[in-house]
Amino acid sequence: MSGTRHLDWVSRPVDAVHGACLHGDVVVPGDKSVSHRSMMLSAIAEGTSHIRGFLEGEDTRATAAVLAQLGVSIEAPSDGERIVRGVGLHGLRGSHKPLDCGNAGTGMRLLAGLLAGQSFDSVLVGDESLSKRPMRRVTDPLARMGAQIDSQDGLPPLHVRGGRPLQGIRYELPVASAQVKSALLLAGLYAQGSTEVIEPHPTRDYTERMLAAFGWPIEFSPGHARLEGGHRLRATDVVVPADFSSAAFFLVAASIVPGSSLRLPAVGLNPRRTGLLEALRLMGADIRIENQGESGGESIGDLVVHHAPLHGIELPEALVPDMIDEFPVLFIAAASAQGRTVVRGAAELRVKESDRIATMAAGMRALGIRIEETPDGAIIDGGAIGSGTVHSHGDHRIAMSFAVAGLVATGAVTIGDCANVATSFPGFVKLANGCGFALS
Protein backbone atom coordinates (compact mmCIF):
# COMPACT_ATOMS: atom_id res chain seq x y z
CA MET A 1 0.00 0.00 0.00
CA SER A 2 2.99 2.30 0.07
CA GLY A 3 2.57 5.30 -2.22
CA THR A 4 -1.22 5.03 -2.25
CA ARG A 5 -2.82 8.43 -1.85
CA HIS A 6 -5.80 8.89 0.44
CA LEU A 7 -8.14 11.29 -1.32
CA ASP A 8 -11.76 11.96 -2.16
CA TRP A 9 -12.76 10.96 -5.63
CA VAL A 10 -12.99 13.68 -8.23
CA SER A 11 -13.94 13.81 -11.90
CA ARG A 12 -10.55 12.58 -13.11
CA PRO A 13 -10.08 8.81 -13.62
CA VAL A 14 -9.16 6.74 -10.57
CA ASP A 15 -7.00 3.61 -10.67
CA ALA A 16 -7.89 0.50 -8.68
CA VAL A 17 -5.15 -2.13 -8.58
CA HIS A 18 -4.62 -5.56 -7.09
CA GLY A 19 -3.95 -5.15 -3.38
CA ALA A 20 -3.08 -7.33 -0.44
CA CYS A 21 -5.68 -9.17 1.64
CA LEU A 22 -8.14 -7.00 3.54
CA HIS A 23 -8.14 -6.79 7.34
CA GLY A 24 -9.56 -4.67 10.12
CA ASP A 25 -12.71 -2.95 11.32
CA VAL A 26 -14.52 -0.82 8.75
CA VAL A 27 -16.95 1.76 10.13
CA VAL A 28 -19.14 2.78 7.20
CA PRO A 29 -21.24 5.96 7.15
CA GLY A 30 -24.84 6.25 8.31
CA ASP A 31 -27.71 4.84 6.30
CA LYS A 32 -28.74 7.19 3.49
CA SER A 33 -32.39 6.13 3.43
CA VAL A 34 -32.79 6.60 7.18
CA SER A 35 -30.93 9.93 7.05
CA HIS A 36 -33.28 11.34 4.39
CA ARG A 37 -36.40 10.23 6.24
CA SER A 38 -35.25 11.27 9.71
CA MET A 39 -34.54 14.77 8.41
CA MET A 40 -37.94 15.11 6.71
CA LEU A 41 -40.01 13.81 9.61
CA SER A 42 -38.01 15.84 12.14
CA ALA A 43 -38.72 18.95 10.06
CA ILE A 44 -42.52 18.55 10.18
CA ALA A 45 -42.68 17.21 13.74
CA GLU A 46 -43.55 19.31 16.78
CA GLY A 47 -40.50 19.89 18.95
CA THR A 48 -36.76 19.38 18.61
CA SER A 49 -35.25 16.15 17.28
CA HIS A 50 -31.64 15.06 17.69
CA ILE A 51 -30.22 12.93 14.87
CA ARG A 52 -26.96 11.02 15.37
CA GLY A 53 -25.15 9.04 12.69
CA PHE A 54 -26.52 11.29 9.92
CA LEU A 55 -24.84 10.56 6.59
CA GLU A 56 -22.59 13.45 5.60
CA GLY A 57 -23.14 12.85 1.88
CA GLU A 58 -24.16 15.26 -0.85
CA ASP A 59 -27.59 13.65 -1.26
CA THR A 60 -28.60 13.92 2.37
CA ARG A 61 -27.11 17.39 2.74
CA ALA A 62 -29.18 18.46 -0.27
CA THR A 63 -32.34 17.28 1.49
CA ALA A 64 -31.34 19.15 4.64
CA ALA A 65 -30.64 22.30 2.60
CA VAL A 66 -34.08 22.09 0.95
CA LEU A 67 -35.79 21.83 4.34
CA ALA A 68 -33.76 24.76 5.67
CA GLN A 69 -34.87 26.74 2.60
CA LEU A 70 -38.45 25.92 3.62
CA GLY A 71 -37.93 27.52 7.02
CA VAL A 72 -36.69 24.67 9.23
CA SER A 73 -33.91 25.44 11.72
CA ILE A 74 -31.17 22.78 11.43
CA GLU A 75 -27.93 22.83 13.39
CA ALA A 76 -24.88 20.61 12.88
CA PRO A 77 -22.88 20.57 16.15
CA SER A 78 -20.52 17.94 14.71
CA ASP A 79 -20.14 15.59 11.75
CA GLY A 80 -22.98 13.09 11.67
CA GLU A 81 -25.09 15.10 14.09
CA ARG A 82 -28.12 17.29 13.42
CA ILE A 83 -30.47 19.17 15.74
CA VAL A 84 -33.75 19.86 13.94
CA ARG A 85 -36.34 22.24 15.35
CA GLY A 86 -39.55 20.97 13.81
CA VAL A 87 -42.17 23.39 12.54
CA GLY A 88 -45.13 21.02 12.70
CA LEU A 89 -47.18 19.53 9.90
CA HIS A 90 -48.27 22.89 8.48
CA GLY A 91 -45.30 25.07 9.44
CA LEU A 92 -43.17 24.90 6.29
CA ARG A 93 -42.79 28.17 4.38
CA GLY A 94 -42.63 28.44 0.61
CA SER A 95 -39.53 29.53 -1.25
CA HIS A 96 -39.41 31.68 -4.39
CA LYS A 97 -36.23 29.88 -5.42
CA PRO A 98 -36.08 26.32 -6.81
CA LEU A 99 -35.39 23.57 -4.30
CA ASP A 100 -32.19 21.85 -5.43
CA CYS A 101 -32.14 18.10 -4.72
CA GLY A 102 -28.73 17.62 -6.36
CA ASN A 103 -28.39 13.94 -7.32
CA ALA A 104 -30.83 12.69 -4.69
CA GLY A 105 -33.62 10.71 -6.36
CA THR A 106 -34.88 9.64 -2.95
CA GLY A 107 -34.95 13.24 -1.81
CA MET A 108 -36.87 14.48 -4.85
CA ARG A 109 -39.47 11.70 -4.88
CA LEU A 110 -40.17 11.89 -1.15
CA LEU A 111 -40.26 15.68 -1.18
CA ALA A 112 -42.79 15.57 -4.01
CA GLY A 113 -45.14 13.71 -1.68
CA LEU A 114 -44.40 15.97 1.27
CA LEU A 115 -44.84 19.18 -0.72
CA ALA A 116 -48.03 18.03 -2.46
CA GLY A 117 -49.94 18.75 0.77
CA GLN A 118 -48.59 22.26 1.36
CA SER A 119 -50.39 25.54 0.79
CA PHE A 120 -47.61 26.98 -1.40
CA ASP A 121 -46.05 26.18 -4.78
CA SER A 122 -42.60 24.60 -5.03
CA VAL A 123 -40.17 23.74 -7.80
CA LEU A 124 -37.90 20.71 -7.32
CA VAL A 125 -34.77 20.62 -9.48
CA GLY A 126 -31.74 18.36 -9.65
CA ASP A 127 -28.38 17.89 -11.32
CA GLU A 128 -27.93 16.61 -14.87
CA SER A 129 -28.20 12.97 -13.82
CA LEU A 130 -31.32 13.45 -11.68
CA SER A 131 -32.94 15.51 -14.43
CA LYS A 132 -32.99 12.39 -16.62
CA ARG A 133 -34.68 10.14 -14.07
CA PRO A 134 -38.38 9.26 -14.46
CA MET A 135 -40.82 10.77 -11.99
CA ARG A 136 -44.21 9.69 -13.36
CA ARG A 137 -44.37 6.67 -11.10
CA VAL A 138 -44.56 9.17 -8.23
CA THR A 139 -46.46 12.04 -9.83
CA ASP A 140 -49.22 9.87 -11.36
CA PRO A 141 -50.45 8.31 -8.09
CA LEU A 142 -50.05 11.65 -6.31
CA ALA A 143 -52.31 13.14 -8.97
CA ARG A 144 -54.91 10.50 -8.08
CA MET A 145 -54.80 11.93 -4.54
CA GLY A 146 -55.56 15.40 -5.93
CA ALA A 147 -52.03 16.77 -6.28
CA GLN A 148 -50.97 18.81 -9.29
CA ILE A 149 -47.34 18.28 -10.23
CA ASP A 150 -46.13 19.53 -13.61
CA SER A 151 -43.01 18.06 -15.18
CA GLN A 152 -41.00 17.97 -18.39
CA ASP A 153 -42.66 14.95 -19.99
CA GLY A 154 -42.27 13.00 -16.75
CA LEU A 155 -38.79 14.33 -15.97
CA PRO A 156 -37.60 17.00 -13.51
CA PRO A 157 -37.96 19.83 -12.76
CA LEU A 158 -41.17 19.17 -10.84
CA HIS A 159 -43.56 22.08 -10.30
CA VAL A 160 -45.64 21.16 -7.25
CA ARG A 161 -48.79 23.28 -7.09
CA GLY A 162 -49.86 23.98 -3.52
CA GLY A 163 -53.28 24.49 -2.03
CA ARG A 164 -54.84 21.37 -3.53
CA PRO A 165 -56.87 19.32 -1.04
CA LEU A 166 -55.64 15.74 -0.99
CA GLN A 167 -57.79 12.65 -0.65
CA GLY A 168 -56.47 9.32 0.59
CA ILE A 169 -56.47 6.47 -1.92
CA ARG A 170 -55.88 2.74 -2.05
CA TYR A 171 -53.02 2.23 -4.48
CA GLU A 172 -51.51 -0.98 -5.77
CA LEU A 173 -47.98 -0.31 -6.96
CA PRO A 174 -47.34 -1.72 -10.46
CA VAL A 175 -43.63 -2.01 -9.58
CA ALA A 176 -42.32 -2.41 -6.04
CA SER A 177 -40.67 0.84 -4.95
CA ALA A 178 -39.98 2.10 -1.45
CA GLN A 179 -39.60 5.63 -2.78
CA VAL A 180 -43.05 5.70 -4.39
CA LYS A 181 -44.63 4.09 -1.33
CA SER A 182 -42.96 6.65 0.93
CA ALA A 183 -44.04 9.60 -1.23
CA LEU A 184 -47.66 8.46 -1.03
CA LEU A 185 -47.50 7.94 2.72
CA LEU A 186 -46.01 11.41 3.23
CA ALA A 187 -48.77 12.91 1.09
CA GLY A 188 -51.22 10.83 3.12
CA LEU A 189 -50.27 12.76 6.25
CA TYR A 190 -52.07 15.74 4.68
CA ALA A 191 -54.93 13.82 3.05
CA GLN A 192 -58.52 13.34 4.08
CA GLY A 193 -59.27 9.75 4.94
CA SER A 194 -57.10 6.68 4.55
CA THR A 195 -54.03 6.22 2.37
CA GLU A 196 -53.23 2.58 1.68
CA VAL A 197 -50.34 1.23 -0.40
CA ILE A 198 -50.07 -2.38 -1.58
CA GLU A 199 -46.84 -3.64 -3.14
CA PRO A 200 -46.30 -6.58 -5.51
CA HIS A 201 -43.22 -7.44 -3.44
CA PRO A 202 -42.28 -6.06 -0.01
CA THR A 203 -39.78 -3.20 -0.03
CA ARG A 204 -37.86 -1.49 2.75
CA ASP A 205 -40.12 -0.15 5.46
CA TYR A 206 -38.00 2.67 6.87
CA THR A 207 -40.74 5.25 6.38
CA GLU A 208 -43.36 3.15 8.15
CA ARG A 209 -41.08 2.40 11.11
CA MET A 210 -40.04 6.01 11.43
CA LEU A 211 -43.57 7.36 11.22
CA ALA A 212 -44.46 5.07 14.10
CA ALA A 213 -41.40 6.24 16.05
CA PHE A 214 -42.55 9.85 15.56
CA GLY A 215 -45.97 8.94 16.95
CA TRP A 216 -48.12 8.74 13.80
CA PRO A 217 -50.62 5.84 13.91
CA ILE A 218 -49.80 3.50 11.02
CA GLU A 219 -50.51 -0.12 10.17
CA PHE A 220 -47.89 -1.96 8.17
CA SER A 221 -46.73 -5.43 7.28
CA PRO A 222 -44.54 -6.75 4.44
CA GLY A 223 -46.02 -5.40 1.21
CA HIS A 224 -48.74 -3.27 2.86
CA ALA A 225 -49.03 0.08 4.65
CA ARG A 226 -52.03 2.17 5.73
CA LEU A 227 -52.47 5.42 7.61
CA GLU A 228 -55.08 8.09 8.23
CA GLY A 229 -54.54 11.82 7.85
CA GLY A 230 -55.17 14.32 10.61
CA HIS A 231 -52.64 13.32 13.28
CA ARG A 232 -49.41 14.95 14.52
CA LEU A 233 -45.75 14.01 14.55
CA ARG A 234 -43.85 14.33 17.82
CA ALA A 235 -40.13 15.08 17.84
CA THR A 236 -37.88 12.18 18.76
CA ASP A 237 -34.19 11.33 18.82
CA VAL A 238 -32.89 9.16 15.98
CA VAL A 239 -29.73 7.05 15.86
CA VAL A 240 -28.99 6.24 12.22
CA PRO A 241 -27.47 2.78 11.72
CA ALA A 242 -24.47 2.20 9.44
CA ASP A 243 -25.59 1.92 5.81
CA PHE A 244 -25.88 -1.67 4.54
CA SER A 245 -25.46 -0.46 0.95
CA SER A 246 -22.10 1.06 1.88
CA ALA A 247 -21.11 -2.09 3.78
CA ALA A 248 -21.94 -4.15 0.68
CA PHE A 249 -18.75 -3.15 -1.15
CA PHE A 250 -16.62 -4.43 1.72
CA LEU A 251 -18.66 -7.63 2.09
CA VAL A 252 -17.98 -8.51 -1.54
CA ALA A 253 -14.37 -7.33 -1.42
CA ALA A 254 -13.46 -9.49 1.58
CA SER A 255 -15.35 -12.43 0.10
CA ILE A 256 -13.36 -12.44 -3.17
CA VAL A 257 -9.84 -11.51 -1.97
CA PRO A 258 -8.02 -14.57 -0.53
CA GLY A 259 -6.93 -14.27 3.10
CA SER A 260 -9.30 -11.38 3.89
CA SER A 261 -11.21 -10.83 7.11
CA LEU A 262 -13.26 -7.71 7.94
CA ARG A 263 -15.64 -6.61 10.66
CA LEU A 264 -18.28 -3.96 9.93
CA PRO A 265 -19.86 -2.77 13.21
CA ALA A 266 -23.44 -1.63 13.86
CA VAL A 267 -24.77 -2.09 10.33
CA GLY A 268 -28.49 -1.67 9.70
CA LEU A 269 -30.07 -5.06 9.05
CA ASN A 270 -33.59 -4.14 8.04
CA PRO A 271 -34.82 -7.35 6.35
CA ARG A 272 -36.17 -5.34 3.42
CA ARG A 273 -32.64 -4.06 2.74
CA THR A 274 -30.35 -7.07 3.13
CA GLY A 275 -31.13 -9.23 0.12
CA LEU A 276 -27.46 -9.11 -0.89
CA LEU A 277 -26.51 -10.82 2.36
CA GLU A 278 -28.66 -13.82 1.50
CA ALA A 279 -27.53 -13.77 -2.13
CA LEU A 280 -23.86 -13.86 -1.13
CA ARG A 281 -24.51 -16.67 1.32
CA LEU A 282 -26.22 -18.64 -1.48
CA MET A 283 -23.02 -18.10 -3.48
CA GLY A 284 -20.95 -19.57 -0.63
CA ALA A 285 -19.88 -16.42 1.23
CA ASP A 286 -18.74 -16.68 4.87
CA ILE A 287 -20.60 -13.82 6.59
CA ARG A 288 -21.73 -13.88 10.23
CA ILE A 289 -23.86 -11.50 12.27
CA GLU A 290 -22.64 -10.73 15.79
CA ASN A 291 -23.87 -8.42 18.57
CA GLN A 292 -27.30 -8.17 17.00
CA GLY A 293 -29.65 -5.63 18.60
CA GLU A 294 -32.09 -2.84 17.85
CA SER A 295 -31.83 0.94 17.51
CA GLY A 296 -34.83 3.19 16.87
CA GLY A 297 -36.95 0.28 15.71
CA GLU A 298 -34.27 -0.92 13.30
CA SER A 299 -32.27 -4.14 13.62
CA ILE A 300 -28.50 -3.64 13.71
CA GLY A 301 -25.50 -5.93 14.09
CA ASP A 302 -21.81 -6.41 13.39
CA LEU A 303 -21.08 -8.14 10.08
CA VAL A 304 -17.98 -10.36 10.09
CA VAL A 305 -16.86 -11.56 6.67
CA HIS A 306 -14.02 -13.93 5.70
CA HIS A 307 -12.83 -14.88 2.25
CA ALA A 308 -14.61 -17.88 0.74
CA PRO A 309 -14.76 -19.30 -2.80
CA LEU A 310 -17.97 -18.14 -4.50
CA HIS A 311 -20.02 -20.00 -7.09
CA GLY A 312 -22.61 -18.78 -9.56
CA ILE A 313 -26.32 -18.98 -8.75
CA GLU A 314 -29.70 -18.31 -10.30
CA LEU A 315 -30.71 -15.40 -8.09
CA PRO A 316 -34.16 -15.90 -6.53
CA GLU A 317 -36.41 -13.12 -7.82
CA ALA A 318 -37.89 -12.73 -4.34
CA LEU A 319 -34.57 -11.19 -3.24
CA VAL A 320 -34.52 -8.52 -5.96
CA PRO A 321 -36.55 -5.77 -4.20
CA ASP A 322 -34.43 -6.19 -1.06
CA MET A 323 -31.14 -5.57 -2.86
CA ILE A 324 -31.96 -3.19 -5.71
CA ASP A 325 -29.09 -0.81 -4.80
CA GLU A 326 -26.55 -3.61 -4.42
CA PHE A 327 -26.72 -5.14 -7.90
CA PRO A 328 -23.60 -3.42 -9.29
CA VAL A 329 -21.39 -5.00 -6.63
CA LEU A 330 -23.28 -8.31 -6.91
CA PHE A 331 -22.25 -8.32 -10.59
CA ILE A 332 -18.63 -8.08 -9.45
CA ALA A 333 -19.14 -10.98 -7.04
CA ALA A 334 -20.64 -12.96 -9.92
CA ALA A 335 -17.69 -12.12 -12.17
CA SER A 336 -15.32 -13.43 -9.47
CA ALA A 337 -17.31 -16.63 -8.88
CA GLN A 338 -16.99 -20.01 -10.52
CA GLY A 339 -19.81 -20.73 -12.92
CA ARG A 340 -22.79 -18.76 -14.18
CA THR A 341 -24.99 -16.27 -12.32
CA VAL A 342 -28.43 -15.41 -13.70
CA VAL A 343 -30.32 -12.28 -12.60
CA ARG A 344 -33.98 -11.75 -13.54
CA GLY A 345 -36.72 -9.40 -12.38
CA ALA A 346 -34.48 -6.36 -11.93
CA ALA A 347 -35.84 -4.03 -14.62
CA GLU A 348 -35.76 -1.11 -12.14
CA LEU A 349 -31.97 -1.08 -12.59
CA ARG A 350 -32.59 0.49 -15.99
CA VAL A 351 -33.85 3.73 -14.37
CA LYS A 352 -31.45 4.30 -11.48
CA GLU A 353 -28.66 6.95 -11.50
CA SER A 354 -27.68 5.31 -14.76
CA ASP A 355 -29.01 2.31 -16.69
CA ARG A 356 -27.11 0.07 -14.28
CA ILE A 357 -27.51 -3.07 -16.35
CA ALA A 358 -26.09 -1.45 -19.51
CA THR A 359 -23.39 0.51 -17.68
CA MET A 360 -22.18 -2.49 -15.68
CA ALA A 361 -22.27 -4.71 -18.75
CA ALA A 362 -20.17 -2.27 -20.78
CA GLY A 363 -17.59 -1.95 -18.01
CA MET A 364 -17.42 -5.68 -17.39
CA ARG A 365 -16.90 -6.40 -21.08
CA ALA A 366 -14.06 -3.86 -21.06
CA LEU A 367 -12.44 -6.04 -18.37
CA GLY A 368 -12.90 -9.23 -20.37
CA ILE A 369 -15.90 -10.58 -18.40
CA ARG A 370 -18.57 -12.47 -20.30
CA ILE A 371 -21.97 -10.90 -19.63
CA GLU A 372 -25.22 -11.00 -21.56
CA GLU A 373 -27.76 -8.27 -20.95
CA THR A 374 -31.45 -9.11 -20.72
CA PRO A 375 -34.33 -6.62 -20.45
CA ASP A 376 -34.63 -7.23 -16.70
CA GLY A 377 -31.22 -8.55 -15.67
CA ALA A 378 -28.09 -10.26 -16.91
CA ILE A 379 -26.31 -13.57 -17.34
CA ILE A 380 -22.73 -13.46 -16.04
CA ASP A 381 -20.06 -16.11 -16.53
CA GLY A 382 -17.51 -15.96 -13.74
CA GLY A 383 -13.78 -16.15 -14.31
CA ALA A 384 -10.73 -13.92 -14.41
CA ILE A 385 -11.20 -10.14 -14.33
CA GLY A 386 -8.80 -8.36 -16.64
CA SER A 387 -7.46 -4.82 -16.68
CA GLY A 388 -8.88 -1.89 -18.61
CA THR A 389 -10.78 1.38 -18.48
CA VAL A 390 -14.42 1.58 -17.42
CA HIS A 391 -16.85 4.48 -17.22
CA SER A 392 -19.24 4.91 -14.31
CA HIS A 393 -21.34 7.57 -16.11
CA GLY A 394 -21.58 9.48 -12.85
CA ASP A 395 -23.11 6.54 -10.97
CA HIS A 396 -21.54 6.30 -7.51
CA ARG A 397 -22.37 2.63 -6.90
CA ILE A 398 -20.91 1.57 -10.23
CA ALA A 399 -17.69 3.47 -9.55
CA MET A 400 -17.24 1.80 -6.16
CA SER A 401 -18.14 -1.62 -7.57
CA PHE A 402 -15.36 -1.43 -10.14
CA ALA A 403 -12.99 -0.36 -7.34
CA VAL A 404 -13.81 -3.73 -5.78
CA ALA A 405 -13.16 -5.44 -9.12
CA GLY A 406 -9.69 -3.90 -9.17
CA LEU A 407 -8.76 -5.92 -6.08
CA VAL A 408 -8.74 -9.16 -8.05
CA ALA A 409 -8.06 -7.88 -11.59
CA THR A 410 -4.99 -8.98 -13.52
CA GLY A 411 -3.93 -5.33 -13.87
CA ALA A 412 -5.08 -1.80 -13.15
CA VAL A 413 -8.75 -0.91 -13.54
CA THR A 414 -9.13 2.76 -14.44
CA ILE A 415 -12.53 4.21 -13.47
CA GLY A 416 -13.81 7.38 -15.10
CA ASP A 417 -16.28 9.96 -13.76
CA CYS A 418 -16.18 9.18 -10.05
CA ALA A 419 -17.24 12.52 -8.57
CA ASN A 420 -20.69 11.31 -7.50
CA VAL A 421 -19.24 8.81 -5.03
CA ALA A 422 -19.54 11.65 -2.54
CA THR A 423 -23.33 11.51 -2.90
CA SER A 424 -23.57 8.31 -0.88
CA PHE A 425 -20.16 7.49 0.59
CA PRO A 426 -17.90 10.43 1.43
CA GLY A 427 -14.42 9.30 2.40
CA PHE A 428 -14.74 5.96 0.58
CA VAL A 429 -11.17 6.03 -0.73
CA LYS A 430 -9.60 6.70 2.67
CA LEU A 431 -11.65 4.00 4.36
CA ALA A 432 -11.03 1.49 1.57
CA ASN A 433 -7.29 2.11 1.43
CA GLY A 434 -7.14 1.85 5.21
CA CYS A 435 -8.22 -1.80 5.13
CA GLY A 436 -6.19 -2.92 2.10
CA PHE A 437 -7.53 -1.45 -1.16
CA ALA A 438 -5.07 0.31 -3.44
CA LEU A 439 -6.89 3.27 -4.97
CA SER A 440 -5.07 6.25 -6.35
LINCOR-V506723 format. One record per pair of residues at least 24 apart in sequence whose C-alpha atoms are under 6 Angstrom apart, sorted by the first residue. I is the first residue (numbers start at 1). J is the second residue. If there is no record, write none. Layout:
# LINCOR-V506723
<<I:J> <I:J>>
This chain:
# LINCOR-V506723
<<4:440> <5:440> <6:430> <8:427> <9:418> <9:419> <10:418> <10:419> <11:417> <11:418> <11:419> <13:415> <13:416> <14:414> <14:415> <14:440> <15:413> <15:414> <15:439> <15:440> <16:403> <16:406> <16:412> <16:413> <16:438> <16:439> <17:406> <17:407> <17:412> <17:438> <18:406> <18:407> <18:408> <19:407> <19:437> <19:438> <20:436> <21:257> <21:259> <21:260> <22:260> <22:435> <22:436> <23:260> <23:261> <23:262> <23:435> <24:262> <24:435> <25:262> <25:263> <25:264> <26:264> <27:264> <28:242> <29:55> <29:242> <30:54> <30:55> <30:240> <30:241> <30:242> <30:243> <31:241> <31:242> <31:243> <36:60> <42:86> <43:86> <44:86> <44:87> <44:88> <44:89> <45:86> <45:88> <45:233> <45:234> <45:235> <46:86> <46:88> <46:234> <46:235> <47:85> <47:86> <47:235> <48:84> <48:85> <48:86> <48:235> <49:83> <49:84> <49:235> <49:236> <49:237> <50:82> <50:83> <50:237> <51:81> <51:82> <51:237> <51:238> <51:239> <52:80> <52:81> <52:239> <53:80> <53:239> <53:240> <54:80> <54:81> <55:80> <57:422> <57:423> <57:424> <57:426> <58:423> <59:104> <59:423> <62:101> <63:107> <66:99> <70:94> <94:120> <98:123> <98:124> <99:123> <99:124> <99:125> <100:125> <100:126> <101:125> <101:126> <102:126> <102:127> <103:127> <103:130> <110:183> <113:183> <113:184> <113:186> <113:187> <114:186> <114:187> <116:147> <117:187> <117:190> <118:162> <119:162> <119:163> <120:162> <121:160> <121:161> <121:162> <122:159> <122:160> <123:158> <123:159> <124:157> <124:158> <125:157> <131:156> <138:180> <166:191> <167:191> <167:192> <168:192> <168:193> <168:194> <168:195> <169:195> <170:195> <170:196> <170:197> <171:197> <172:197> <172:198> <172:199> <173:199> <176:200> <176:201> <178:203> <178:204> <188:229> <189:229> <190:229> <191:229> <192:229> <193:228> <193:229> <194:227> <194:228> <195:226> <195:227> <196:225> <196:226> <197:224> <197:225> <198:223> <198:224> <199:223> <203:272> <203:321> <204:272> <204:273> <241:267> <241:268> <242:266> <242:267> <242:268> <244:268> <253:404> <254:307> <255:306> <255:307> <255:308> <256:307> <258:307> <259:307> <260:306> <260:307> <261:305> <261:306> <262:304> <262:305> <263:303> <263:304> <264:302> <264:303> <265:302> <266:300> <266:301> <266:302> <267:300> <267:301> <268:299> <268:300> <269:299> <269:300> <270:299> <272:322> <273:322> <273:323> <274:322> <275:319> <275:322> <275:323> <276:323> <283:310> <283:311> <284:310> <310:337> <311:337> <311:338> <311:339> <312:337> <312:338> <312:339> <312:340> <312:341> <313:341> <314:341> <314:342> <315:343> <317:345> <328:398> <329:401> <334:382> <335:382> <336:382> <336:383> <337:382> <338:382> <339:381> <339:382> <340:380> <340:381> <340:382> <341:379> <341:380> <342:379> <343:377> <343:378> <344:376> <344:377> <345:376> <346:376> <346:377> <347:376> <353:395> <363:390> <385:409> <386:410> <387:411> <387:412> <387:413> <388:413> <389:413> <389:414> <390:415> <391:415> <391:416> <392:417> <394:420> <396:420> <396:421>>
